Amino acid sequence: MSAFRDRFNRLRGTAAEAPAAAVSESAANTVDAEVKSVASEVVAAVVTNDSVNIEREQGQRDDEVSAIGAQLCDEPGLCEASANEQAAKHDLATSNDQATDMHSASPPEWEPYDVRLVRNEMGEFLAKEIRYPLEYQHGHHAFAEWHEAVQALSAFHGDEQVMGVGVNGAATSSFAALRPDNVLFLDLETTGLGAGTGNVPFMLGIAYYEDGHYVVRQSIIRHPAEERAMLSDLKERLPQFQYLVTYNGRTFDWPLMQSRFIMNGFGSKVWEPLHLDFLHPSRSIWRNTLVSCKLSYVEEERLGVFREDDLPGSEAPGRYFAYLADGDPKPLLDVFRHNEIDMLSLAALAIRFGHLLAGRIGSAVPMPSEPEELVRTGLWLERMGEEQSAAPLLANVRRVTEASPSVWNRLAERDKRLGQWADAIALWNKAASVAEQGAIPDWDAHIELSMYYEHKAKDIPQALIYARSALALALEQPLSSRPDSKRRKEIDALRHRLDRLTRKASK
């Protein structure tokens, strides 16, 4: 018999020696404490990544808890006391407005930090709410800019990579109008980094614009048994929003939330938002310009936000497990602040993309100074259907005198697609010249020029010249002790092209 059942049997022995009323209250409280203890042990086990054992142990413990619940009803007065307790909890929950219940008393240990106890019919959890006026400046942008930036984000409707697809795998065909107040920002702090069932969101950060403020609401659970109450609170708020804004949320945050809704009995279709994941456009624009496209790098380099003594997100789970161990909330204060800055930066990034799409480059946002960012921004705007906003950026690229071959090749590819061959050839010649002079391992322009002269201009000798230059560039690069297969395939393809052109030239 398990240790959990042994503890319950000791409880039954105590109950038999005490008056019925005392037994009811004592037993119910003790069993509740046991359930919370088991839940905490399960979450702590997540750190060891022993998911298989966790699920097996959880199933065994769930069976034991159910059996104990059935035995409780065999004890005189216990089942009645439990029913009365549940009824009292339900009456208390329904007497409060679930959407605005931020005025409950704080638990003593949380009172200095303005974290309040929230109750609903599913239980309890903690929440903190911060309201920023629209005049508040986060880095380069004030929240008041949201009202003029939000409409331009409708350009994301045509980008399925950003918007994502519906729950049945079909692309969303109808769109709600973007308004300042129907967009929800979301960021989670979780017990792990995986997407498995053992990963629990212990802090749920949401933000939205309401009554002239940017509202950041952070919910946290004191133990896993409070997750259902936290999710129920979120579920009640979701219908007022049509759009979801995240950073890598299409891959991580929102799928995790969907699985937690399912596991807690709320179903698979709690909310079906139009999803704007800003990680993808950030990569499109800044991939080769910034060291990393993590939000902390983007906000520092492009939003003017500099965090001081910020807790790395990877350390948040450890802080939460420390809190579960001793109940001291102080280790979690840094997690609250980290999550809060994430929510503020999400809003600033949304404003930034709105300005870019609205063509306010050079006024609301600075003109990119690096050729790589200049061409990537222009091409991204074109892909989003904002040709007028893209045109001045792409024109500036053509006037640049020094750039890497990838810059010219990227713009030349666009010209080729549009049938603007003269422009494409001029750019390929620039790229080929830079690669040869700097011995840069980039022969894409040579291949394009060779293909053009072979198939379009029918000038085989000229095509042969560029093919030979491409192979020379490829062979100049030192080979490692174990050459990668991709490089070998490229060299083999170049030799095959050269042989074919040589045969054509001999004829």
C-alpha positions, 0 to 999 in steps of 0.5 A, spaced: 500 500 500 502 506 498 505 512 502 499 516 500 494 511 502 497 509 509 497 517 511 489 516 509 488 510 513 492 514 519 487 520 518 481 515 518 484 512 525 484 519 528 477 520 525 474 514 529 476 517 535 474 524 534 467 528 534 463 527 528 464 535 526 471 535 528 472 529 524 469 532 518 473 539 518 479 535 520 479 530 515 477 534 509 482 539 510 488 534 511 485 530 504 485 537 501 493 538 503 495 531 501 492 532 494 496 539 494 502 535 496 501 530 491 500 535 485 507 539 488 511 533 487 508 531 480 510 538 478 517 538 481 518 531 478 518 535 471 525 538 472 528 531 472 524 530 465 522 523 467 515 524 463 513 517 463 514 516 470 510 522 472 504 520 468 504 513 471 505 515 478 500 521 476 495 515 474 496 511 480 495 517 485 489 519 481 486 512 482 488 513 490 485 519 490 478 517 487 478 511 492 479 515 498 474 520 496 469 514 495 471 511 502 470 518 505 463 518 503 463 511 508 465 515 514 459 518 517 458 526 516 464 526 512 461 526 505 456 531 507 461 536 510 465 535 503 458 537 499 457 543 504 464 545 503 463 545 495 456 549 496 460 554 500 465 555 495 460 555 489 456 561 493 462 565 494 465 564 487 458 566 484 457 572 489 464 575 486 465 578 479 470 573 476 472 578 471 474 584 476 475 580 482 482 584 484 479 586 490 480 580 494 485 580 500 492 578 499 495 572 502 499 575 508 506 573 504 504 576 498 501 583 501 507 587 500 507 585 492 500 587 491 498 580 489 491 579 490 487 572 491 482 571 486 476 566 487 471 563 482 467 557 482 473 552 480 477 555 486 483 560 487 489 563 484 493 569 485 493 575 480 497 582 479 494 587 475 498 593 472 495 599 468 499 603 464 497 610 461 497 611 454 502 616 455 507 611 458 513 610 453 517 603 453 523 604 449 522 608 443 514 608 443 509 610 447 502 606 448 498 612 445 501 610 438 497 603 438 491 607 436 494 609 429 498 603 428 493 597 429 489 598 423 496 597 418 496 590 422 491 588 417 496 586 412 497 580 416 491 577 414 494 575 407 500 572 411 499 565 413 505 564 416 504 569 421 496 568 421 497 561 422 491 556 420 484 554 423 484 548 428 481 544 422 488 546 418 484 550 414 486 557 412 482 563 416 477 565 410 474 571 414 477 576 419 474 581 424 476 588 423 482 590 427 481 595 433 485 597 439 481 593 444 480 587 441 487 584 441 490 580 446 497 580 448 500 573 451 506 570 454 507 564 459 512 562 464 512 555 464 515 549 468 519 547 462 521 548 455 517 542 452 510 541 449 509 535 453 503 534 458 508 535 464 509 542 462 505 547 466 504 554 465 505 557 472 504 564 470 500 567 465 501 574 462 496 577 458 495 584 456 490 589 453 488 596 451 482 598 456 479 605 458 485 609 456 490 604 459 495 598 457 493 593 462 498 587 464 495 582 468 499 576 471 496 570 474 500 565 478 498 558 481 501 557 488 500 549 486 498 545 480 491 544 483 490 552 482 491 551 474 483 550 473 481 556 476 486 560 473 484 557 466 477 558 467 478 566 469 482 566 462 476 563 458 471 568 461 475 574 458 477 571 451 470 572 447 471 580 448 478 579 443 479 576 436 486 577 435 492 574 439 499 577 439 505 573 441 512 572 440 513 564 438 506 563 441 504 559 434 509 554 436 509 554 443 505 558 448 498 557 444 499 550 443 501 549 450 494 553 452 490 549 448 493 542 451 492 545 458 484 547 456 483 540 454 487 537 460 483 541 465 476 539 461 474 545 458 475 542 451 479 543 444 475 550 442 475 554 447 477 560 443 479 560 436 483 567 435 487 570 429 494 569 431 499 574 430 506 571 431 511 577 431 517 572 431 516 570 424 516 577 421 522 579 426 526 573 423 524 576 416 527 583 417 533 582 422 535 575 421 542 577 418 542 583 422 542 582 429 546 577 433 539 573 435 532 574 434 530 573 441 525 578 444 531 581 448 535 582 442 530 585 438 527 590 444 535 592 445 537 593 438 530 596 435 526 598 440 530 602 445 529 597 451 534 595 456 533 591 461 537 591 468 538 585 472 533 581 468 532 574 470 533 569 464 527 566 462 530 559 463 531 560 470 524 562 471 522 554 472 527 554 478 524 560 481 518 557 481 520 550 484 524 554 490 517 557 491 513 551 491 519 548 496 518 553 502 512 558 500 517 564 500 514 569 494 521 573 493 524 568 488 518 570 484 519 577 484 524 577 478 519 572 474 513 577 475 518 583 472 521 579 467 514 577 464 511 584 465 517 587 460 515 581 455 508 584 455 510 591 454 515 589 449 510 585 445 506 592 445 512 596 443 513 591 437 506 591 435 506 598 434 513 598 430 510 593 425 504 597 424 508 603 423 512 599 418 506 597 414 503 604 414 509 607 411 511 611 416 519 609 415 523 615 416 518 619 421 515 614 426 521 609 425 528 610 423 530 608 416 534 602 416 542 604 415 544 597 414 543 594 407 541 587 409 536 590 413 534 595 408 533 590 403 529 585 407 525 590 410 523 592 403 522 585 400 518 583 407 513 590 406 512 587 398 510 580 400 505 583 405 502 587 400 505 594 401 508 596 395 508 603 396 511 603 403 517 598 400 518 602 394 523 607 397 527 602 401 528 598 395 530 604 391 535 606 397 538 599 396 540 600 389 544 606 391 548 603 396 555 602 393 558 597 398 554 591 401 555 583 401 553 579 395 547 576 399 544 583 399 544 584 391 542 577 390 536 578 394 534 584 390 536 581 383 531 575 385 526 579 386 527 583 379 528 576 376 521 574 378 518 580 375 521 580 369 526 586 370 532 582 367 536 589 366 536 590 373 537 583 375 543 583 371 546 589 374 545 587 381 548 580 379 554 583 376 555 587 383 555 581 387 559 577 383 565 582 383 564 583 390 565 575 391 571 575 387 575 581 390 573 578 397 574 571 395 567 570 399 564 563 398 558 566 395 557 564 387 550 564 387 550 570 382 555 567 377 550 561 377 544 566 375 549 569 370 551 563 367 544 561 366 541 567 363 547 567 358 546 560 356 538 560 356 536 567 355 542 571 351 544 564 348 551 566 349 555 560 351 562 562 351 559 568 356 555 562 360 562 558 360 566 564 363 561 565 369 561 557 370 568 557 371 569 563 376 563 559 380 567 553 380 574 557 382 570 560 388 568 554 390 574 550 390 578 556 393 574 554 400 578 550 405 575 543 406 575 540 413 577 533 414 570 531 413 567 535 408 559 536 408 555 533 403 551 539 401 558 542 399 560 536 395 553 536 391 554 543 390 561 542 387 559 536 383 553 540 380 558 546 378 563 541 374 557 538 371 554 544 368 561 546 366 562 540 362 555 541 359 557 548 357 564 546 354 560 540 350 555 546 347 561 550 346 565 545 342 559 544 337 
